[in-house]
């Protein structure tokens, strides 16, 4: 039995993991989907990147597991990656799902065209509005899955996107599975490609889009279960 702490990316809360969590629990694991501050049922709470790191660390400390797998999807790769180094020997494995990874001095918006996002933050009181249905196209989602995403998404606190990461040590020393969703691009981003040179990192590819917890929950749960056997 393993304790999984699951953290979804921008606009999403713990609810996004419902199907994956059910699969993992059915296999006998303890599963703890986490909503970050300012999102979903915690909407309205002030939050920066450090707030989200603390959310993850506090959840692990509250649960008290010594054999935890931290899973971060998309944006959540930043707080999950930073939290991983703080929980020490409680960590069994870190899984990034089509995620950003923390790079010292860089934010979520670093290294990408960000003018549109920054303008949107300025126009929406510092929050990043969720995507609409048309922006979810081409990611392997059914109309029903897109509707579920759009209906459940909430504005994302912008400070978490602009604050730079401050890792204390290289992620190369941690046991990591990186899940690349091929409909969102064939190649990992450059920061991930560099880290994948480490013999403690492994790459797993999924033939689906950026939100596999919706499009392929059973397959994603299988990837998470398999990552444990390699820890």
C-alpha positions as CSV (number, residue, x, y, z in Angstrom):
1,X,0.0,0.0,0.0
2,X,1.2,3.5,-0.9
3,X,0.0,7.0,0.0
4,X,-0.6,9.1,-3.1
5,X,-1.0,12.8,-2.8
6,X,-2.5,14.1,-6.1
7,X,-2.3,17.8,-7.1
8,X,-3.9,19.0,-10.3
9,X,-2.8,22.0,-12.4
10,X,-4.2,25.4,-13.1
11,X,-7.9,26.1,-12.5
12,X,-8.5,22.6,-11.0
13,X,-9.1,21.2,-7.5
14,X,-9.1,17.8,-5.9
15,X,-12.3,16.9,-7.8
16,X,-10.3,16.5,-11.0
17,X,-8.8,13.3,-9.7
18,X,-12.0,11.5,-8.8
19,X,-11.7,8.7,-11.4
20,X,-8.0,8.2,-10.9
21,X,-8.4,8.1,-7.2
22,X,-11.1,5.5,-7.5
23,X,-8.8,3.3,-9.6
24,X,-6.0,3.6,-7.1
25,X,-8.2,2.9,-4.1
26,X,-9.5,-0.1,-5.8
27,X,-6.0,-1.4,-6.0
28,X,-5.5,-1.0,-2.3
29,X,-3.7,2.4,-2.1
30,X,-4.5,5.4,0.1
31,X,-5.2,8.4,-2.1
32,X,-5.3,12.0,-1.0
33,X,-6.3,14.5,-3.8
34,X,-5.4,18.0,-2.7
35,X,-7.0,21.4,-3.6
36,X,-4.5,24.2,-3.5
37,X,-5.3,27.5,-1.9
38,X,-7.4,29.9,-4.0
39,X,-8.9,27.2,-6.2
40,X,-12.2,25.2,-6.3
41,X,-13.6,24.9,-2.7
42,X,-10.8,27.1,-1.5
43,X,-11.6,29.8,-4.0
44,X,-11.0,33.3,-2.7
45,X,-8.0,32.5,-0.5
46,X,-4.9,34.6,-1.2
47,X,-2.1,32.5,-2.7
48,X,1.4,32.7,-4.1
49,X,3.7,29.9,-5.2
50,X,5.1,29.5,-1.6
51,X,1.5,29.2,-0.3
52,X,1.0,26.2,-2.6
53,X,4.3,24.6,-1.6
54,X,3.2,24.9,2.0
55,X,-0.2,23.4,1.1
56,X,1.5,20.2,-0.1
57,X,4.0,20.0,2.7
58,X,1.2,20.5,5.3
59,X,-0.9,17.8,3.7
60,X,2.0,15.3,3.9
61,X,2.7,16.3,7.5
62,X,-0.9,16.0,8.4
63,X,-1.2,12.5,7.0
64,X,2.1,11.4,8.5
65,X,3.0,8.8,5.8
66,X,6.6,7.7,5.4
67,X,6.1,6.2,1.9
68,X,4.4,9.0,-0.1
69,X,4.2,9.4,-3.8
70,X,3.7,13.1,-4.7
71,X,2.0,13.6,-8.1
72,X,1.9,17.0,-9.7
73,X,0.1,17.8,-13.0
74,X,0.9,20.8,-15.2
75,X,1.4,24.0,-13.1
76,X,1.3,21.8,-9.9
77,X,4.7,20.4,-10.9
78,X,6.2,23.6,-9.4
79,X,4.8,23.4,-5.8
80,X,5.0,19.6,-5.8
81,X,8.6,19.6,-6.9
82,X,9.5,22.2,-4.3
83,X,7.6,20.4,-1.6
84,X,9.4,17.1,-2.4
85,X,12.7,18.4,-1.2
86,X,11.2,19.6,2.0
87,X,9.6,16.3,3.1
88,X,12.9,14.4,3.1
89,X,12.7,10.7,3.6
90,X,8.9,10.7,3.6
91,X,9.1,10.8,-0.2
92,X,9.0,7.5,-2.0
93,X,8.7,8.9,-5.5
94,X,7.8,12.1,-7.4
95,X,5.6,11.9,-10.5
96,X,5.2,14.8,-12.9
97,X,2.2,14.5,-15.2
98,X,2.8,16.7,-18.3
99,X,4.1,19.2,-15.8
100,X,6.4,22.2,-15.3
101,X,9.4,21.6,-13.1
102,X,10.9,24.1,-10.7
103,X,14.0,25.9,-12.0
104,X,15.8,28.3,-9.7
105,X,14.8,31.9,-10.4
106,X,12.2,31.0,-13.0
107,X,8.4,31.2,-12.7
108,X,5.6,29.2,-14.4
109,X,5.6,31.9,-17.1
110,X,9.3,31.9,-17.7
111,X,10.5,30.7,-21.1
112,X,7.1,30.9,-22.8
113,X,5.2,33.7,-24.5
114,X,3.5,35.2,-21.5
115,X,2.1,38.6,-22.7
116,X,-1.4,37.3,-23.1
117,X,-1.5,35.6,-19.7
118,X,-0.1,38.7,-18.0
119,X,-2.6,40.9,-19.7
120,X,-5.4,38.6,-18.7
121,X,-4.2,38.8,-15.0
122,X,-4.2,42.5,-15.2
123,X,-7.8,42.5,-16.6
124,X,-9.1,40.0,-14.1
125,X,-7.9,41.4,-10.7
126,X,-4.8,39.2,-10.7
127,X,-6.5,35.9,-11.6
128,X,-6.1,33.7,-14.7
129,X,-9.5,32.8,-16.1
130,X,-10.1,29.2,-17.0
131,X,-10.0,27.9,-20.6
132,X,-13.2,27.7,-22.7
133,X,-14.4,24.6,-24.5
134,X,-12.6,25.6,-27.8
135,X,-9.3,25.9,-26.1
136,X,-9.6,22.3,-24.8
137,X,-9.9,20.9,-28.3
138,X,-7.2,18.5,-29.7
139,X,-6.4,17.0,-26.3
140,X,-8.2,13.7,-26.5
141,X,-11.2,14.8,-24.5
142,X,-14.8,13.9,-25.3
143,X,-17.4,16.7,-25.3
144,X,-18.6,15.4,-21.9
145,X,-15.1,15.5,-20.5
146,X,-14.6,19.1,-21.8
147,X,-17.9,20.1,-20.2
148,X,-16.8,18.6,-16.9
149,X,-13.5,20.5,-17.1
150,X,-15.1,23.8,-18.0
151,X,-17.9,23.5,-15.4
152,X,-15.5,22.7,-12.6
153,X,-12.6,25.1,-13.3
154,X,-12.1,28.2,-11.3
155,X,-9.9,31.3,-11.8
156,X,-6.2,30.6,-10.9
157,X,-4.4,33.0,-8.5
158,X,-1.9,34.9,-10.7
159,X,0.9,35.3,-8.1
160,X,1.5,31.6,-8.3
161,X,2.4,32.0,-12.0
162,X,4.8,34.9,-11.6
163,X,6.7,34.1,-8.5
164,X,10.1,32.5,-9.2
165,X,10.9,29.0,-7.9
166,X,13.6,28.7,-5.2
167,X,14.7,25.0,-5.1
168,X,17.4,24.3,-2.6
169,X,19.0,21.3,-4.4
170,X,18.9,19.8,-7.9
171,X,15.9,17.6,-8.7
172,X,18.2,15.1,-10.4
173,X,18.8,13.5,-7.0
174,X,15.2,12.6,-6.5
175,X,13.4,9.4,-7.8
176,X,11.1,10.8,-10.5
177,X,8.7,9.5,-13.2
178,X,7.9,12.1,-15.8
179,X,4.7,11.4,-17.8
180,X,4.7,13.1,-21.2
181,X,1.2,13.4,-22.9
182,X,1.9,13.2,-26.6
183,X,-1.1,15.2,-27.9
184,X,0.3,18.1,-26.0
185,X,3.7,17.9,-27.9
186,X,6.0,15.1,-28.7
187,X,9.0,16.3,-26.7
188,X,9.4,17.3,-23.0
189,X,10.2,21.0,-22.4
190,X,14.0,21.7,-22.3
191,X,14.2,21.9,-18.5
192,X,12.6,18.4,-18.3
193,X,14.8,17.0,-21.1
194,X,17.9,18.0,-19.1
195,X,16.7,16.4,-15.9
196,X,15.8,13.2,-17.8
197,X,19.5,12.6,-18.3
198,X,19.6,11.6,-14.6
199,X,19.6,7.9,-13.9
200,X,17.0,8.5,-11.2
201,X,14.5,9.9,-13.7
202,X,12.3,7.9,-16.1
203,X,10.1,9.0,-19.0
204,X,6.7,7.5,-19.6
205,X,4.7,8.5,-22.6
206,X,0.9,8.5,-22.9
207,X,-1.0,8.8,-26.2
208,X,-3.4,11.4,-24.9
209,X,-3.7,15.1,-24.2
210,X,-2.7,17.4,-21.4
211,X,-5.5,16.3,-19.0
212,X,-5.1,12.5,-18.7
213,X,-7.0,12.4,-15.4
214,X,-10.1,13.1,-17.6
215,X,-9.2,11.5,-20.9
216,X,-7.5,8.3,-19.7
217,X,-8.0,8.0,-15.9
218,X,-7.6,4.2,-15.8
219,X,-4.4,4.3,-17.9
220,X,-3.0,7.1,-15.7
221,X,-3.7,5.2,-12.6
222,X,-1.8,2.3,-14.1
223,X,1.2,4.5,-14.7
224,X,1.1,5.7,-11.1
225,X,0.8,2.2,-9.8
226,X,3.7,1.1,-12.0
227,X,5.9,4.0,-10.7
228,X,5.7,2.6,-7.2
229,X,7.2,-0.7,-8.3
230,X,10.3,1.1,-9.6
231,X,10.8,3.0,-6.4
